[in-house]
Amino acid sequence: QVQLVESGGVLVQAGGSRRPSCVASGTIFSTHHMGWNRQAPGKQRELVAVISSGGSTNYADSVKGRCTISRDNTKNTVYLQMNNLKPDDTAVYYCNARRLFSTYENNYWGQGTQVTVSS
């Protein structure tokens, strides 16, 4: 079965940078959109960034210009480069693999990794 395993969560000071990664098992990586979502306490989960199987990217307005998502299909790994981190970026970050079909979708989630940004 498909498993997504995130790593790279850490306590970091405001203005710092981190690059969480997500490794996907199985054979679905190259055909799925890969994304990062985050959830802060008391808030809904929100999309941070997504990269399609073709390499196109999209970002939430709150992180645009500070984050870069990338993927390495040879390593089944997606990265989220986060720069100039702010306390508001504090959240659990979840890796997501998704593929839409006409009648259903594949949607897989990792266990999450905590990123805490101190002021």
C-alpha positions as CSV (number, residue, x, y, z in Angstrom):
1,Q,0.0,0.0,0.0
2,V,1.0,3.6,-0.5
3,Q,2.7,5.3,2.4
4,L,3.9,8.8,2.8
5,V,6.5,9.5,5.4
6,E,7.5,13.1,6.2
7,S,10.6,14.3,7.9
8,G,12.3,17.6,8.6
9,G,10.0,19.1,11.2
10,V,11.8,21.2,13.7
11,L,11.8,24.2,16.0
12,V,13.2,27.1,14.2
13,Q,13.5,30.8,14.9
14,A,11.5,33.4,12.9
15,G,13.4,34.2,9.7
16,G,14.9,30.8,9.5
17,S,14.5,28.1,6.8
18,R,13.6,24.5,6.7
19,R,13.1,21.9,4.0
20,P,10.8,19.1,5.0
21,S,10.7,16.1,2.8
22,C,8.2,13.4,2.0
23,V,9.1,9.9,0.7
24,A,6.3,7.9,-1.0
25,S,6.2,4.2,-1.2
26,G,4.7,2.3,-4.1
27,T,4.6,3.1,-7.8
28,I,2.2,6.1,-7.7
29,F,4.6,8.9,-7.2
30,S,5.3,10.0,-10.7
31,T,1.6,10.0,-11.7
32,H,0.2,11.8,-8.6
33,H,0.0,15.4,-7.7
34,M,2.1,15.9,-4.6
35,G,1.3,18.6,-2.0
36,W,1.9,19.9,1.4
37,N,-0.9,20.9,3.7
38,R,-0.8,22.2,7.2
39,Q,-3.0,22.5,10.2
40,A,-2.5,24.7,13.1
41,P,-4.3,24.1,16.4
42,G,-7.9,25.2,16.2
43,K,-7.8,25.9,12.5
44,Q,-8.8,24.0,9.4
45,R,-6.3,22.2,7.3
46,E,-5.1,24.3,4.4
47,L,-3.2,23.7,1.3
48,V,0.3,25.2,1.3
49,A,1.7,24.1,-2.0
50,V,1.2,21.5,-4.7
51,I,3.2,20.2,-7.6
52,S,1.6,18.3,-10.4
53,S,2.9,15.2,-12.0
54,G,4.0,17.5,-14.8
55,G,5.8,19.8,-12.6
56,S,3.5,22.8,-12.4
57,T,3.2,24.4,-9.0
58,N,0.7,26.3,-6.9
59,Y,1.0,28.0,-3.6
60,A,-1.2,29.5,-0.9
61,D,-1.1,33.3,-0.8
62,S,0.2,33.2,2.7
63,V,3.4,31.4,1.7
64,K,3.9,32.5,-1.9
65,G,7.3,33.9,-2.4
66,R,8.7,32.2,0.7
67,C,8.1,28.5,-0.2
68,T,9.1,26.3,-3.0
69,I,7.8,22.8,-3.6
70,S,9.8,20.4,-5.7
71,R,9.8,16.7,-6.5
72,D,12.4,14.2,-7.4
73,N,10.7,11.3,-9.1
74,T,13.8,9.2,-9.0
75,K,13.7,9.3,-5.2
76,N,10.0,9.3,-4.8
77,T,10.4,12.4,-2.8
78,V,8.8,15.8,-2.6
79,Y,10.3,18.7,-0.8
80,L,9.0,22.0,0.7
81,Q,11.7,24.6,0.9
82,M,10.4,27.2,3.4
83,N,12.3,30.4,3.9
84,N,11.7,33.5,6.1
85,L,9.5,31.5,8.4
86,K,7.1,33.3,10.6
87,P,5.4,32.3,13.8
88,D,2.1,32.0,11.8
89,D,3.7,29.2,9.9
90,T,3.7,27.0,13.0
91,A,1.6,23.9,12.2
92,V,1.7,20.3,11.5
93,Y,2.6,19.8,7.9
94,Y,1.2,16.9,6.0
95,C,2.3,15.4,2.8
96,N,-0.4,14.5,0.3
97,A,-0.5,12.5,-2.9
98,R,-3.5,12.8,-5.1
99,R,-4.8,11.7,-8.4
100,L,-8.2,12.6,-9.8
101,F,-10.2,10.3,-12.0
102,S,-13.6,10.8,-13.7
103,T,-15.4,8.8,-11.0
104,Y,-13.1,8.6,-8.1
105,E,-9.8,9.8,-6.7
106,N,-6.7,8.4,-5.1
107,N,-5.8,10.5,-2.0
108,Y,-3.1,9.6,0.4
109,W,-1.8,11.4,3.5
110,G,1.3,11.2,5.6
111,Q,1.4,11.3,9.3
112,G,2.5,14.9,9.5
113,T,5.6,16.7,10.9
114,Q,5.5,19.5,13.3
115,V,7.1,22.8,12.4
116,T,7.3,25.3,15.1
117,V,8.5,28.9,14.5
118,S,9.5,30.9,17.5
119,S,9.6,34.7,17.6
